Amino acid sequence: MKKTQIVIRKDGSKRGSSRAVRYAECQKNHAANIGGYAVDGCREFMASGGEGTGGALTCAACSCHRNFHRREVESEVVCENS
């Protein structure tokens, strides 16, 4: 999943950056309601639906929300346009 951020400077030029973001292992504590700690072992987020659907934020492997998975920024590319 790539995210793009465009910044418009006061002088009118644009600067954009694109980051490759990956969601790694699930960190959801399934035993929190009984005072324990247990994770399910899901190693990587896999979307259950396509981009723009409700399933894009749900993991196909463990059925939890993407926010429970550890976020990793793999690389950042900066583009400058005048």
PDB file of N, CA, C and O in Angstrom:
ATOM      1  N   MET A   1       0.850  -1.162   0.000  1.00  0.00           N
ATOM      2  CA  MET A   1       0.000   0.000   0.000  1.00  0.00           C
ATOM      3  C   MET A   1       0.898   1.228   0.000  1.00  0.00           C
ATOM      4  O   MET A   1       1.771   1.362   0.858  1.00  0.00           O
ATOM      5  N   LYS A   2       0.689   2.124  -0.958  1.00  0.00           N
ATOM      6  CA  LYS A   2       1.471   3.342  -1.038  1.00  0.00           C
ATOM      7  C   LYS A   2       0.613   4.528  -0.663  1.00  0.00           C
ATOM      8  O   LYS A   2      -0.566   4.594  -1.009  1.00  0.00           O
ATOM      9  N   LYS A   3       1.210   5.456   0.042  1.00  0.00           N
ATOM     10  CA  LYS A   3       0.535   6.690   0.401  1.00  0.00           C
ATOM     11  C   LYS A   3       1.335   7.836  -0.191  1.00  0.00           C
ATOM     12  O   LYS A   3       2.566   7.816  -0.166  1.00  0.00           O
ATOM     13  N   THR A   4       0.646   8.831  -0.720  1.00  0.00           N
ATOM     14  CA  THR A   4       1.308   9.974  -1.322  1.00  0.00           C
ATOM     15  C   THR A   4       0.901  11.236  -0.584  1.00  0.00           C
ATOM     16  O   THR A   4      -0.274  11.444  -0.283  1.00  0.00           O
ATOM     17  N   GLN A   5       1.875  12.065  -0.300  1.00  0.00           N
ATOM     18  CA  GLN A   5       1.620  13.325   0.384  1.00  0.00           C
ATOM     19  C   GLN A   5       2.177  14.440  -0.481  1.00  0.00           C
ATOM     20  O   GLN A   5       3.350  14.410  -0.853  1.00  0.00           O
ATOM     21  N   ILE A   6       1.350  15.420  -0.805  1.00  0.00           N
ATOM     22  CA  ILE A   6       1.767  16.562  -1.610  1.00  0.00           C
ATOM     23  C   ILE A   6       1.807  17.793  -0.716  1.00  0.00           C
ATOM     24  O   ILE A   6       0.846  18.086  -0.003  1.00  0.00           O
ATOM     25  N   VAL A   7       2.926  18.512  -0.758  1.00  0.00           N
ATOM     26  CA  VAL A   7       3.091  19.732   0.025  1.00  0.00           C
ATOM     27  C   VAL A   7       3.287  20.870  -0.959  1.00  0.00           C
ATOM     28  O   VAL A   7       4.172  20.806  -1.812  1.00  0.00           O
ATOM     29  N   ILE A   8       2.464  21.920  -0.850  1.00  0.00           N
ATOM     30  CA  ILE A   8       2.604  23.098  -1.704  1.00  0.00           C
ATOM     31  C   ILE A   8       3.304  24.179  -0.896  1.00  0.00           C
ATOM     32  O   ILE A   8       2.827  24.602   0.157  1.00  0.00           O
ATOM     33  N   ARG A   9       4.424  24.609  -1.406  1.00  0.00           N
ATOM     34  CA  ARG A   9       5.228  25.624  -0.714  1.00  0.00           C
ATOM     35  C   ARG A   9       4.706  27.022  -1.014  1.00  0.00           C
ATOM     36  O   ARG A   9       3.908  27.215  -1.930  1.00  0.00           O
ATOM     37  N   LYS A  10       5.162  27.987  -0.238  1.00  0.00           N
ATOM     38  CA  LYS A  10       4.731  29.378  -0.424  1.00  0.00           C
ATOM     39  C   LYS A  10       5.157  29.929  -1.780  1.00  0.00           C
ATOM     40  O   LYS A  10       4.480  30.794  -2.336  1.00  0.00           O
ATOM     41  N   ASP A  11       6.282  29.433  -2.323  1.00  0.00           N
ATOM     42  CA  ASP A  11       6.744  29.920  -3.621  1.00  0.00           C
ATOM     43  C   ASP A  11       6.012  29.256  -4.788  1.00  0.00           C
ATOM     44  O   ASP A  11       6.320  29.551  -5.943  1.00  0.00           O
ATOM     45  N   GLY A  12       5.048  28.364  -4.516  1.00  0.00           N
ATOM     46  CA  GLY A  12       4.234  27.762  -5.559  1.00  0.00           C
ATOM     47  C   GLY A  12       4.724  26.417  -6.057  1.00  0.00           C
ATOM     48  O   GLY A  12       4.011  25.741  -6.799  1.00  0.00           O
ATOM     49  N   SER A  13       5.944  26.006  -5.661  1.00  0.00           N
ATOM     50  CA  SER A  13       6.444  24.709  -6.118  1.00  0.00           C
ATOM     51  C   SER A  13       5.819  23.583  -5.291  1.00  0.00           C
ATOM     52  O   SER A  13       5.348  23.805  -4.175  1.00  0.00           O
ATOM     53  N   LYS A  14       5.822  22.390  -5.849  1.00  0.00           N
ATOM     54  CA  LYS A  14       5.236  21.238  -5.171  1.00  0.00           C
ATOM     55  C   LYS A  14       6.323  20.244  -4.800  1.00  0.00           C
ATOM     56  O   LYS A  14       7.323  20.103  -5.504  1.00  0.00           O
ATOM     57  N   ARG A  15       6.115  19.565  -3.700  1.00  0.00           N
ATOM     58  CA  ARG A  15       7.038  18.532  -3.242  1.00  0.00           C
ATOM     59  C   ARG A  15       6.186  17.346  -2.823  1.00  0.00           C
ATOM     60  O   ARG A  15       5.308  17.489  -1.972  1.00  0.00           O
ATOM     61  N   GLY A  16       6.426  16.199  -3.394  1.00  0.00           N
ATOM     62  CA  GLY A  16       5.637  15.016  -3.070  1.00  0.00           C
ATOM     63  C   GLY A  16       6.516  13.900  -2.556  1.00  0.00           C
ATOM     64  O   GLY A  16       7.699  13.826  -2.889  1.00  0.00           O
ATOM     65  N   SER A  17       5.948  13.041  -1.755  1.00  0.00           N
ATOM     66  CA  SER A  17       6.691  11.892  -1.274  1.00  0.00           C
ATOM     67  C   SER A  17       5.787  10.677  -1.321  1.00  0.00           C
ATOM     68  O   SER A  17       4.579  10.783  -1.106  1.00  0.00           O
ATOM     69  N   SER A  18       6.365   9.540  -1.598  1.00  0.00           N
ATOM     70  CA  SER A  18       5.620   8.291  -1.664  1.00  0.00           C
ATOM     71  C   SER A  18       6.319   7.293  -0.751  1.00  0.00           C
ATOM     72  O   SER A  18       7.530   7.095  -0.842  1.00  0.00           O
ATOM     73  N   ARG A  19       5.539   6.665   0.133  1.00  0.00           N
ATOM     74  CA  ARG A  19       6.118   5.721   1.075  1.00  0.00           C
ATOM     75  C   ARG A  19       5.517   4.346   0.853  1.00  0.00           C
ATOM     76  O   ARG A  19       4.308   4.208   0.664  1.00  0.00           O
ATOM     77  N   ALA A  20       6.369   3.328   0.878  1.00  0.00           N
ATOM     78  CA  ALA A  20       5.885   1.954   0.805  1.00  0.00           C
ATOM     79  C   ALA A  20       5.657   1.493   2.236  1.00  0.00           C
ATOM     80  O   ALA A  20       6.603   1.390   3.018  1.00  0.00           O
ATOM     81  N   VAL A  21       4.397   1.212   2.581  1.00  0.00           N
ATOM     82  CA  VAL A  21       4.033   0.813   3.936  1.00  0.00           C
ATOM     83  C   VAL A  21       3.621  -0.644   3.920  1.00  0.00           C
ATOM     84  O   VAL A  21       2.861  -1.075   3.052  1.00  0.00           O
ATOM     85  N   ARG A  22       4.126  -1.406   4.886  1.00  0.00           N
ATOM     86  CA  ARG A  22       3.802  -2.817   5.013  1.00  0.00           C
ATOM     87  C   ARG A  22       3.315  -3.053   6.426  1.00  0.00           C
ATOM     88  O   ARG A  22       3.818  -2.439   7.367  1.00  0.00           O
ATOM     89  N   TYR A  23       2.340  -3.939   6.589  1.00  0.00           N
ATOM     90  CA  TYR A  23       1.813  -4.260   7.912  1.00  0.00           C
ATOM     91  C   TYR A  23       2.272  -5.662   8.270  1.00  0.00           C
ATOM     92  O   TYR A  23       1.932  -6.624   7.582  1.00  0.00           O
ATOM     93  N   ALA A  24       3.037  -5.780   9.337  1.00  0.00           N
ATOM     94  CA  ALA A  24       3.663  -7.046   9.735  1.00  0.00           C
ATOM     95  C   ALA A  24       2.780  -7.804  10.725  1.00  0.00           C
ATOM     96  O   ALA A  24       1.554  -7.781  10.606  1.00  0.00           O
ATOM     97  N   GLU A  25       3.388  -8.468  11.688  1.00  0.00           N
ATOM     98  CA  GLU A  25       2.663  -9.387  12.580  1.00  0.00           C
ATOM     99  C   GLU A  25       1.581  -8.702  13.405  1.00  0.00           C
ATOM    100  O   GLU A  25       1.665  -7.519  13.734  1.00  0.00           O
ATOM    101  N   CYS A  26       0.556  -9.498  13.725  1.00  0.00           N
ATOM    102  CA  CYS A  26      -0.578  -9.026  14.503  1.00  0.00           C
ATOM    103  C   CYS A  26      -0.183  -8.942  15.978  1.00  0.00           C
ATOM    104  O   CYS A  26       0.447  -9.856  16.511  1.00  0.00           O
ATOM    105  N   GLN A  27      -0.552  -7.853  16.624  1.00  0.00           N
ATOM    106  CA  GLN A  27      -0.215  -7.655  18.028  1.00  0.00           C
ATOM    107  C   GLN A  27      -1.452  -7.582  18.907  1.00  0.00           C
ATOM    108  O   GLN A  27      -1.380  -7.097  20.036  1.00  0.00           O
ATOM    109  N   LYS A  28      -2.591  -8.058  18.405  1.00  0.00           N
ATOM    110  CA  LYS A  28      -3.830  -8.018  19.175  1.00  0.00           C
ATOM    111  C   LYS A  28      -3.756  -8.999  20.338  1.00  0.00           C
ATOM    112  O   LYS A  28      -3.418 -10.169  20.155  1.00  0.00           O
ATOM    113  N   ASN A  29      -4.075  -8.517  21.531  1.00  0.00           N
ATOM    114  CA  ASN A  29      -4.063  -9.344  22.734  1.00  0.00           C
ATOM    115  C   ASN A  29      -5.452  -9.978  22.903  1.00  0.00           C
ATOM    116  O   ASN A  29      -6.407  -9.305  23.290  1.00  0.00           O
ATOM    117  N   HIS A  30      -5.548 -11.268  22.611  1.00  0.00           N
ATOM    118  CA  HIS A  30      -6.835 -11.955  22.671  1.00  0.00           C
ATOM    119  C   HIS A  30      -7.250 -12.312  24.099  1.00  0.00           C
ATOM    120  O   HIS A  30      -8.411 -12.654  24.326  1.00  0.00           O
ATOM    121  N   ALA A  31      -6.342 -12.244  25.053  1.00  0.00           N
ATOM    122  CA  ALA A  31      -6.652 -12.606  26.431  1.00  0.00           C
ATOM    123  C   ALA A  31      -6.725 -11.396  27.356  1.00  0.00           C
ATOM    124  O   ALA A  31      -6.627 -11.547  28.574  1.00  0.00           O
ATOM    125  N   ALA A  32      -6.894 -10.214  26.807  1.00  0.00           N
ATOM    126  CA  ALA A  32      -6.916  -8.996  27.615  1.00  0.00           C
ATOM    127  C   ALA A  32      -8.092  -8.965  28.587  1.00  0.00           C
ATOM    128  O   ALA A  32      -7.965  -8.442  29.694  1.00  0.00           O
ATOM    129  N   ASN A  33      -9.237  -9.520  28.184  1.00  0.00           N
ATOM    130  CA  ASN A  33     -10.413  -9.450  29.059  1.00  0.00           C
ATOM    131  C   ASN A  33     -10.304 -10.352  30.286  1.00  0.00           C
ATOM    132  O   ASN A  33     -11.076 -10.189  31.232  1.00  0.00           O
ATOM    133  N   ILE A  34      -9.358 -11.304  30.293  1.00  0.00           N
ATOM    134  CA  ILE A  34      -9.160 -12.146  31.479  1.00  0.00           C
ATOM    135  C   ILE A  34      -7.850 -11.826  32.197  1.00  0.00           C
ATOM    136  O   ILE A  34      -7.445 -12.539  33.115  1.00  0.00           O
ATOM    137  N   GLY A  35      -7.187 -10.737  31.764  1.00  0.00           N
ATOM    138  CA  GLY A  35      -5.967 -10.292  32.427  1.00  0.00           C
ATOM    139  C   GLY A  35      -4.702 -10.984  31.951  1.00  0.00           C
ATOM    140  O   GLY A  35      -3.665 -10.864  32.603  1.00  0.00           O
ATOM    141  N   GLY A  36      -4.750 -11.693  30.855  1.00  0.00           N
ATOM    142  CA  GLY A  36      -3.577 -12.391  30.330  1.00  0.00           C
ATOM    143  C   GLY A  36      -3.036 -11.736  29.080  1.00  0.00           C
ATOM    144  O   GLY A  36      -3.420 -10.624  28.718  1.00  0.00           O
ATOM    145  N   TYR A  37      -2.133 -12.454  28.425  1.00  0.00           N
ATOM    146  CA  TYR A  37      -1.557 -11.975  27.177  1.00  0.00           C
ATOM    147  C   TYR A  37      -1.418 -13.152  26.229  1.00  0.00           C
ATOM    148  O   TYR A  37      -0.722 -14.117  26.541  1.00  0.00           O
ATOM    149  N   ALA A  38      -2.069 -13.087  25.076  1.00  0.00           N
ATOM    150  CA  ALA A  38      -1.983 -14.142  24.069  1.00  0.00           C
ATOM    151  C   ALA A  38      -2.216 -13.535  22.697  1.00  0.00           C
ATOM    152  O   ALA A  38      -3.212 -12.845  22.479  1.00  0.00           O
ATOM    153  N   VAL A  39      -1.305 -13.788  21.780  1.00  0.00           N
ATOM    154  CA  VAL A  39      -1.467 -13.346  20.395  1.00  0.00           C
ATOM    155  C   VAL A  39      -1.726 -14.565  19.532  1.00  0.00           C
ATOM    156  O   VAL A  39      -1.408 -15.687  19.928  1.00  0.00           O
ATOM    157  N   ASP A  40      -2.306 -14.355  18.350  1.00  0.00           N
ATOM    158  CA  ASP A  40      -2.696 -15.492  17.518  1.00  0.00           C
ATOM    159  C   ASP A  40      -1.605 -16.002  16.590  1.00  0.00           C
ATOM    160  O   ASP A  40      -1.762 -17.080  16.018  1.00  0.00           O
ATOM    161  N   GLY A  41      -0.519 -15.283  16.419  1.00  0.00           N
ATOM    162  CA  GLY A  41       0.582 -15.754  15.589  1.00  0.00           C
ATOM    163  C   GLY A  41       0.491 -15.358  14.135  1.00  0.00           C
ATOM    164  O   GLY A  41       1.298 -15.827  13.332  1.00  0.00           O
ATOM    165  N   CYS A  42      -0.453 -14.516  13.758  1.00  0.00           N
ATOM    166  CA  CYS A  42      -0.574 -14.050  12.378  1.00  0.00           C
ATOM    167  C   CYS A  42       0.681 -13.239  12.044  1.00  0.00           C
ATOM    168  O   CYS A  42       0.984 -12.264  12.732  1.00  0.00           O
ATOM    169  N   ARG A  43       1.398 -13.623  11.018  1.00  0.00           N
ATOM    170  CA  ARG A  43       2.700 -13.019  10.714  1.00  0.00           C
ATOM    171  C   ARG A  43       2.649 -11.806   9.784  1.00  0.00           C
ATOM    172  O   ARG A  43       3.579 -10.999   9.777  1.00  0.00           O
ATOM    173  N   GLU A  44       1.563 -11.663   8.987  1.00  0.00           N
ATOM    174  CA  GLU A  44       1.501 -10.550   8.048  1.00  0.00           C
ATOM    175  C   GLU A  44       0.054 -10.240   7.702  1.00  0.00           C
ATOM    176  O   GLU A  44      -0.776 -11.143   7.598  1.00  0.00           O
ATOM    177  N   PHE A  45      -0.244  -8.953   7.523  1.00  0.00           N
ATOM    178  CA  PHE A  45      -1.589  -8.525   7.153  1.00  0.00           C
ATOM    179  C   PHE A  45      -1.859  -8.858   5.697  1.00  0.00           C
ATOM    180  O   PHE A  45      -1.068  -8.510   4.821  1.00  0.00           O
ATOM    181  N   MET A  46      -2.975  -9.532   5.433  1.00  0.00           N
ATOM    182  CA  MET A  46      -3.444  -9.802   4.077  1.00  0.00           C
ATOM    183  C   MET A  46      -4.888  -9.311   4.003  1.00  0.00           C
ATOM    184  O   MET A  46      -5.755  -9.816   4.716  1.00  0.00           O
ATOM    185  N   ALA A  47      -5.143  -8.339   3.150  1.00  0.00           N
ATOM    186  CA  ALA A  47      -6.484  -7.766   3.042  1.00  0.00           C
ATOM    187  C   ALA A  47      -7.471  -8.796   2.515  1.00  0.00           C
ATOM    188  O   ALA A  47      -7.154  -9.556   1.600  1.00  0.00           O
ATOM    189  N   SER A  48      -8.676  -8.820   3.096  1.00  0.00           N
ATOM    190  CA  SER A  48      -9.689  -9.763   2.632  1.00  0.00           C
ATOM    191  C   SER A  48     -10.499  -9.237   1.473  1.00  0.00           C
ATOM    192  O   SER A  48     -11.274  -9.990   0.883  1.00  0.00           O
ATOM    193  N   GLY A  49     -10.351  -7.972   1.123  1.00  0.00           N
ATOM    194  CA  GLY A  49     -11.073  -7.385  -0.002  1.00  0.00           C
ATOM    195  C   GLY A  49     -10.182  -6.447  -0.779  1.00  0.00           C
ATOM    196  O   GLY A  49      -9.045  -6.184  -0.387  1.00  0.00           O
ATOM    197  N   GLY A  50     -10.698  -5.949  -1.873  1.00  0.00           N
ATOM    198  CA  GLY A  50      -9.946  -5.028  -2.713  1.00  0.00           C
ATOM    199  C   GLY A  50      -9.893  -3.620  -2.134  1.00  0.00           C
ATOM    200  O   GLY A  50     -10.619  -3.289  -1.197  1.00  0.00           O
ATOM    201  N   GLU A  51      -9.025  -2.804  -2.707  1.00  0.00           N
ATOM    202  CA  GLU A  51      -8.853  -1.415  -2.281  1.00  0.00           C
ATOM    203  C   GLU A  51     -10.171  -0.661  -2.419  1.00  0.00           C
ATOM    204  O   GLU A  51     -10.820  -0.738  -3.462  1.00  0.00           O
ATOM    205  N   GLY A  52     -10.568   0.060  -1.389  1.00  0.00           N
ATOM    206  CA  GLY A  52     -11.795   0.831  -1.405  1.00  0.00           C
ATOM    207  C   GLY A  52     -13.014   0.090  -0.884  1.00  0.00           C
ATOM    208  O   GLY A  52     -14.098   0.669  -0.816  1.00  0.00           O
ATOM    209  N   THR A  53     -12.866  -1.170  -0.516  1.00  0.00           N
ATOM    210  CA  THR A  53     -13.980  -1.935   0.043  1.00  0.00           C
ATOM    211  C   THR A  53     -13.805  -2.069   1.546  1.00  0.00           C
ATOM    212  O   THR A  53     -12.750  -1.723   2.077  1.00  0.00           O
ATOM    213  N   GLY A  54     -14.814  -2.561   2.234  1.00  0.00           N
ATOM    214  CA  GLY A  54     -14.726  -2.758   3.677  1.00  0.00           C
ATOM    215  C   GLY A  54     -13.716  -3.834   4.061  1.00  0.00           C
ATOM    216  O   GLY A  54     -13.135  -3.788   5.146  1.00  0.00           O
ATOM    217  N   GLY A  55     -13.509  -4.795   3.177  1.00  0.00           N
ATOM    218  CA  GLY A  55     -12.569  -5.873   3.450  1.00  0.00           C
ATOM    219  C   GLY A  55     -11.111  -5.468   3.328  1.00  0.00           C
ATOM    220  O   GLY A  55     -10.232  -6.244   3.703  1.00  0.00           O
ATOM    221  N   ALA A  56     -10.827  -4.278   2.815  1.00  0.00           N
ATOM    222  CA  ALA A  56      -9.448  -3.820   2.662  1.00  0.00           C
ATOM    223  C   ALA A  56      -8.777  -3.574   4.005  1.00  0.00           C
ATOM    224  O   ALA A  56      -7.549  -3.562   4.087  1.00  0.00           O
ATOM    225  N   LEU A  57      -9.563  -3.378   5.059  1.00  0.00           N
ATOM    226  CA  LEU A  57      -9.014  -3.116   6.385  1.00  0.00           C
ATOM    227  C   LEU A  57      -9.107  -4.322   7.315  1.00  0.00           C
ATOM    228  O   LEU A  57      -8.723  -4.229   8.481  1.00  0.00           O
ATOM    229  N   THR A  58      -9.611  -5.455   6.817  1.00  0.00           N
ATOM    230  CA  THR A  58      -9.758  -6.664   7.624  1.00  0.00           C
ATOM    231  C   THR A  58      -8.766  -7.713   7.145  1.00  0.00           C
ATOM    232  O   THR A  58      -8.664  -7.962   5.944  1.00  0.00           O
ATOM    233  N   CYS A  59      -8.039  -8.328   8.062  1.00  0.00           N
ATOM    234  CA  CYS A  59      -7.040  -9.337   7.722  1.00  0.00           C
ATOM    235  C   CYS A  59      -7.734 -10.659   7.364  1.00  0.00           C
ATOM    236  O   CYS A  59      -8.619 -11.118   8.086  1.00  0.00           O
ATOM    237  N   ALA A  60      -7.327 -11.258   6.255  1.00  0.00           N
ATOM    238  CA  ALA A  60      -7.907 -12.526   5.823  1.00  0.00           C
ATOM    239  C   ALA A  60      -7.426 -13.683   6.697  1.00  0.00           C
ATOM    240  O   ALA A  60      -8.127 -14.687   6.821  1.00  0.00           O
ATOM    241  N   ALA A  61      -6.253 -13.564   7.302  1.00  0.00           N
ATOM    242  CA  ALA A  61      -5.694 -14.651   8.100  1.00  0.00           C
ATOM    243  C   ALA A  61      -6.266 -14.710   9.513  1.00  0.00           C
ATOM    244  O   ALA A  61      -6.591 -15.790  10.005  1.00  0.00           O
ATOM    245  N   CYS A  62      -6.392 -13.547  10.172  1.00  0.00           N
ATOM    246  CA  CYS A  62      -6.811 -13.559  11.578  1.00  0.00           C
ATOM    247  C   CYS A  62      -8.114 -12.801  11.836  1.00  0.00           C
ATOM    248  O   CYS A  62      -8.574 -12.758  12.977  1.00  0.00           O
ATOM    249  N   SER A  63      -8.716 -12.208  10.817  1.00  0.00           N
ATOM    250  CA  SER A  63     -10.006 -11.495  10.882  1.00  0.00           C
ATOM    251  C   SER A  63     -10.019 -10.284  11.803  1.00  0.00           C
ATOM    252  O   SER A  63     -11.085  -9.890  12.276  1.00  0.00           O
ATOM    253  N   CYS A  64      -8.874  -9.688  12.068  1.00  0.00           N
ATOM    254  CA  CYS A  64      -8.856  -8.478  12.887  1.00  0.00           C
ATOM    255  C   CYS A  64      -8.585  -7.260  12.000  1.00  0.00           C
ATOM    256  O   CYS A  64      -8.267  -7.410  10.820  1.00  0.00           O
ATOM    257  N   HIS A  65      -8.708  -6.059  12.564  1.00  0.00           N
ATOM    258  CA  HIS A  65      -8.515  -4.818  11.833  1.00  0.00           C
ATOM    259  C   HIS A  65      -7.032  -4.591  11.565  1.00  0.00           C
ATOM    260  O   HIS A  65      -6.177  -5.076  12.305  1.00  0.00           O
ATOM    261  N   ARG A  66      -6.736  -3.853  10.504  1.00  0.00           N
ATOM    262  CA  ARG A  66      -5.347  -3.581  10.111  1.00  0.00           C
ATOM    263  C   ARG A  66      -4.571  -2.848  11.199  1.00  0.00           C
ATOM    264  O   ARG A  66      -3.351  -2.989  11.270  1.00  0.00           O
ATOM    265  N   ASN A  67      -5.244  -2.063  12.055  1.00  0.00           N
ATOM    266  CA  ASN A  67      -4.562  -1.303  13.101  1.00  0.00           C
ATOM    267  C   ASN A  67      -3.866  -2.197  14.129  1.00  0.00           C
ATOM    268  O   ASN A  67      -2.948  -1.743  14.812  1.00  0.00           O
ATOM    269  N   PHE A  68      -4.285  -3.453  14.250  1.00  0.00           N
ATOM    270  CA  PHE A  68      -3.642  -4.351  15.201  1.00  0.00           C
ATOM    271  C   PHE A  68      -2.305  -4.876  14.691  1.00  0.00           C
ATOM    272  O   PHE A  68      -1.534  -5.443  15.466  1.00  0.00           O
ATOM    273  N   HIS A  69      -2.016  -4.701  13.412  1.00  0.00           N
ATOM    274  CA  HIS A  69      -0.761  -5.176  12.832  1.00  0.00           C
ATOM    275  C   HIS A  69       0.298  -4.085  12.912  1.00  0.00           C
ATOM    276  O   HIS A  69       0.004  -2.901  12.745  1.00  0.00           O
ATOM    277  N   ARG A  70       1.544  -4.505  13.173  1.00  0.00           N
ATOM    278  CA  ARG A  70       2.650  -3.560  13.305  1.00  0.00           C
ATOM    279  C   ARG A  70       2.948  -2.935  11.946  1.00  0.00           C
ATOM    280  O   ARG A  70       3.099  -3.647  10.953  1.00  0.00           O
ATOM    281  N   ARG A  71       3.031  -1.612  11.900  1.00  0.00           N
ATOM    282  CA  ARG A  71       3.258  -0.871  10.664  1.00  0.00           C
ATOM    283  C   ARG A  71       4.747  -0.662  10.435  1.00  0.00           C
ATOM    284  O   ARG A  71       5.467  -0.240  11.340  1.00  0.00           O
ATOM    285  N   GLU A  72       5.211  -0.959   9.214  1.00  0.00           N
ATOM    286  CA  GLU A  72       6.610  -0.758   8.840  1.00  0.00           C
ATOM    287  C   GLU A  72       6.667   0.114   7.596  1.00  0.00           C
ATOM    288  O   GLU A  72       5.974  -0.161   6.617  1.00  0.00           O
ATOM    289  N   VAL A  73       7.488   1.165   7.623  1.00  0.00           N
ATOM    290  CA  VAL A  73       7.718   1.997   6.448  1.00  0.00           C
ATOM    291  C   VAL A  73       8.972   1.455   5.791  1.00  0.00           C
ATOM    292  O   VAL A  73      10.063   1.541   6.354  1.00  0.00           O
ATOM    293  N   GLU A  74       8.813   0.887   4.584  1.00  0.00           N
ATOM    294  CA  GLU A  74       9.935   0.236   3.907  1.00  0.00           C
ATOM    295  C   GLU A  74      10.877   1.215   3.234  1.00  0.00           C
ATOM    296  O   GLU A  74      12.094   1.086   3.364  1.00  0.00           O
ATOM    297  N   SER A  75      10.336   2.195   2.512  1.00  0.00           N
ATOM    298  CA  SER A  75      11.192   3.165   1.827  1.00  0.00           C
ATOM    299  C   SER A  75      10.409   4.454   1.639  1.00  0.00           C
ATOM    300  O   SER A  75       9.183   4.486   1.748  1.00  0.00           O
ATOM    301  N   GLU A  76      11.144   5.502   1.356  1.00  0.00           N
ATOM    302  CA  GLU A  76      10.509   6.790   1.096  1.00  0.00           C
ATOM    303  C   GLU A  76      11.167   7.419  -0.114  1.00  0.00           C
ATOM    304  O   GLU A  76      12.391   7.522  -0.181  1.00  0.00           O
ATOM    305  N   VAL A  77      10.354   7.841  -1.069  1.00  0.00           N
ATOM    306  CA  VAL A  77      10.835   8.477  -2.285  1.00  0.00           C
ATOM    307  C   VAL A  77      10.316   9.906  -2.287  1.00  0.00           C
ATOM    308  O   VAL A  77       9.119  10.132  -2.107  1.00  0.00           O
ATOM    309  N   VAL A  78      11.203  10.869  -2.489  1.00  0.00           N
ATOM    310  CA  VAL A  78      10.814  12.278  -2.497  1.00  0.00           C
ATOM    311  C   VAL A  78      10.985  12.809  -3.909  1.00  0.00           C
ATOM    312  O   VAL A  78      12.043  12.649  -4.518  1.00  0.00           O
ATOM    313  N   CYS A  79       9.931  13.447  -4.430  1.00  0.00           N
ATOM    314  CA  CYS A  79       9.949  14.035  -5.769  1.00  0.00           C
ATOM    315  C   CYS A  79       9.781  15.534  -5.635  1.00  0.00           C
ATOM    316  O   CYS A  79       8.898  15.992  -4.910  1.00  0.00           O
ATOM    317  N   GLU A  80      10.606  16.302  -6.315  1.00  0.00           N
ATOM    318  CA  GLU A  80      10.475  17.748  -6.277  1.00  0.00           C
ATOM    319  C   GLU A  80      10.128  18.244  -7.667  1.00  0.00           C
ATOM    320  O   GLU A  80      10.792  17.891  -8.642  1.00  0.00           O
ATOM    321  N   ASN A  81       9.093  19.058  -7.761  1.00  0.00           N
ATOM    322  CA  ASN A  81       8.668  19.675  -9.023  1.00  0.00           C
ATOM    323  C   ASN A  81       8.636  21.175  -8.841  1.00  0.00           C
ATOM    324  O   ASN A  81       8.227  21.672  -7.793  1.00  0.00           O
ATOM    325  N   SER A  82       9.063  21.890  -9.853  1.00  0.00           N
ATOM    326  CA  SER A  82       9.032  23.368  -9.780  1.00  0.00           C
ATOM    327  C   SER A  82       7.849  23.908 -10.514  1.00  0.00           C
ATOM    328  O   SER A  82       7.655  25.122 -10.564  1.00  0.00           O
TER     329      SER A  82
END
